[in-house]
Amino acid sequence: MMVSCIFFHERSSMTLEGTKAPDFSLQGSDGTDHSLARYAGKGIVLFFYPKDNTSGCTKEACAFSELSTQFAELGFTVLGVSKDSLASHGRFIQNHGLTTILLSDPDTTMMQAYQAFGEKVMYGKAVQGTIRSTVVIMPDGTIGRHWPKVAKAETHPQAVLDYLGSLKRP
């Protein structure tokens, strides 16, 4: 697996908005490799989530899947990213009827480049892990919007769709 990414330091204080999207190349649940170059000239919504088949992640992935046609109508492909294996992604997709492609980033290289892996607080304790976040990559390859911490997994996909819809209005 080839992953080429730009790394950012002091992630907690940096926004990705307006920057060139870091390159990536990861295997997808559809059996193909996905890279930034593959989507050149097209929009991408990357949602980063901690773990397949867990409550919040399931709600978020199901909501993105339910809205995938509307994202496509606006010219954006939705891709989910976690550390989980492709086998785990396959079970997750099958268990919940997901329609979005899930990418496997087992060494967290891509997640680190997109500020989606690092220190977070779980049950009052600081730990290293996946940070639930979302990045919108515009067709020109720049990051148009970055949600560095998603609070409400089940309603967040609609907020992303609303943001994209607002861009298409005169």
Sequence and secondary structure as in RCSB ss.txt:
>XXXX:A:sequence
MMVSCIFFHERSSMTLEGTKAPDFSLQGSDGTDHSLARYAGKGIVLFFYPKDNTSGCTKEACAFSELSTQFAELG
FTVLGVSKDSLASHGRFIQNHGLTTILLSDPDTTMMQAYQAFGEKVMYGKAVQGTIRSTVVIMPDGTIGRHWPKV
AKAETHPQAVLDYLGSLKRP
>XXXX:A:secstr
        SSGGG   TTSB    EEEBTTSSEEETGGGTTSEEEEEE S TTSHHHHHHHHHHHHTHHHHHHTT
EEEEEEESS HHHHHHHHHHHT  SEEEE TT HHHHHTT EEEEEETTEEEEEE  EEEEE TTSBEEEEESS 
S TTTHHHHHHHHHHHHH  
